[in-house]
Amino acid sequence: MSRNLLVLVIVLLVAIVTTTNSLPLNKLDKRTYTEYLQCPLKPYPPPTLYVTTYPDPLYPGEDATFYVSGYLSSPATAGSELIIGFLDKYENVIGDSFTLDICYNYNCPLSYFDGHGPVYVPYDLPSEYYVVVIIVDYTGNYVLACAVAYVGGSGGSGGTSYIVDGDGVTNKTFITTPGLNGSASTTVWH
């Protein structure tokens, strides 16, 4: 009888170890990564930027490295900007938006953007917020590419109406506020 019990215990242990080792680690630690999705601009959404950050999740009051790439709906020309901003769940801008003059750091016209660099994460981030990464033309009224992520809470990822209504960018404060890290002349982007 004790031999059968020993065999049963060994079989159970092997099954437990095998099952545990086959589970994805992200399911064990319940860790989810920030997902950047297409901006819901109407009538036609611009191309979606591929965005990742390090660290993820972001740490308020510290710099994070944003990796941004993607095709643009039309080439970026002199005056086109990459803007990264944070908004609370009520769509109010949090802190200063990061602004990069694309053609200052990259050869334009540019049809595909691929760069990374530091962005200051506002100290006063709430538990729920949006991260918006957007590339606009020289007028600031035409979105060339965009991505948005919802962080925290149970709202899921996705964008809202703060970016445009109809034809152009409506939140001029978000678009024109200079970043805390300064303009392209003082910010290192590669």
SULSUL-V179678 format. One record per residue. N is the residue number from 1. D_LAST is the distance of its C-alpha to the last C-alpha in Angstrom with 2 decimals. Layout:
<<N/D_LAST> <N/D_LAST>>
This chain:
<<1/69.26> <2/66.95> <3/65.59> <4/64.67> <5/62.98> <6/60.98> <7/59.86> <8/58.90> <9/56.82> <10/55.02> <11/54.31> <12/52.99> <13/50.71> <14/49.30> <15/48.75> <16/46.99> <17/44.66> <18/43.91> <19/43.19> <20/40.98> <21/38.91> <22/38.43> <23/37.02> <24/33.27> <25/31.97> <26/30.30> <27/33.81> <28/35.29> <29/33.05> <30/32.83> <31/29.04> <32/27.26> <33/23.57> <34/22.24> <35/22.53> <36/20.72> <37/23.05> <38/23.61> <39/24.31> <40/28.03> <41/27.95> <42/31.17> <43/32.56> <44/29.65> <45/26.56> <46/23.27> <47/21.13> <48/19.95> <49/16.31> <50/15.69> <51/14.60> <52/14.82> <53/14.54> <54/15.13> <55/17.81> <56/19.83> <57/22.03> <58/20.31> <59/22.01> <60/23.25> <61/22.63> <62/19.58> <63/15.79> <64/14.40> <65/11.07> <66/10.79> <67/9.62> <68/10.37> <69/11.42> <70/14.53> <71/16.68> <72/17.67> <73/21.39> <74/21.10> <75/18.41> <76/16.26> <77/17.61> <78/17.57> <79/17.88> <80/16.34> <81/14.68> <82/12.94> <83/15.38> <84/15.77> <85/19.29> <86/21.99> <87/25.59> <88/28.76> <89/31.10> <90/32.95> <91/29.83> <92/29.66> <93/26.30> <94/25.58> <95/24.06> <96/21.51> <97/19.01> <98/15.31> <99/14.51> <100/11.46> <101/12.56> <102/10.65> <103/12.18> <104/11.47> <105/7.75> <106/8.48> <107/11.82> <108/14.44> <109/16.60> <110/14.23> <111/16.16> <112/13.66> <113/10.55> <114/8.12> <115/5.14> <116/5.54> <117/6.53> <118/10.07> <119/12.88> <120/16.40> <121/19.02> <122/22.29> <123/25.03> <124/27.68> <125/26.47> <126/29.67> <127/30.51> <128/29.79> <129/26.88> <130/24.53> <131/20.75> <132/19.82> <133/16.48> <134/17.15> <135/15.93> <136/18.69> <137/19.84> <138/20.63> <139/23.90> <140/22.55> <141/25.39> <142/24.00> <143/21.71> <144/19.50> <145/18.36> <146/18.92> <147/19.39> <148/21.60> <149/22.76> <150/25.96> <151/26.14> <152/29.52> <153/33.08> <154/34.64> <155/33.27> <156/30.92> <157/27.61> <158/27.59> <159/27.14> <160/29.67> <161/30.87> <162/28.86> <163/26.30> <164/28.75> <165/32.40> <166/33.17> <167/31.28> <168/28.76> <169/26.74> <170/29.36> <171/27.75> <172/26.76> <173/26.39> <174/23.62> <175/21.88> <176/22.34> <177/22.12> <178/19.39> <179/17.30> <180/18.53> <181/15.30> <182/15.71> <183/14.25> <184/11.03> <185/12.70> <186/12.86> <187/9.88> <188/6.72> <189/3.78> <190/0.00>>
